[in-house]
Amino acid sequence: MAKIFATSAQILKHTLTTLFLLFLLFLLIILWQSATNARETAIHSARQTCQQLGYQLLDDTVVLSQLTLKGWQSRQFYIHRVYRFSYSQDGDHCENGFIILHGQTIKHVGL
């Protein structure tokens, strides 16, 4: 009879471990998807801003430069991301810009 309880406990332990690992995998997928969507938002914003001003967004220059969790005081947590990118006004000189996202919302674009 003691062996049955040991076996049941082992099954329960393996089941909980499996559920925990599946939860972690699910969480990683959600975080990866959020990061991908945020980067696409930043690329679109940089492209649109440069296009409106007649500047040239340099290829593959939108990169994540800062990632922090904010909202501790207000208890409204969000991911604060800063993306940097390079652009050119005249085709010769390279300048840097940035985009600040709170979650998936654009808060500021700076050139």
Secondary structure, 3 states (H helix, E strand, C coil): CHHHHHHHHHHHHHHHHHHHHHHHHHHHHHHHHHHHHHHHHHHHHHHHHHHHHCCEECCCCCEEEEEEEECCCCCCCEEEEEEEEEEECCCCCEEEEEEEEECCEEEEEEC
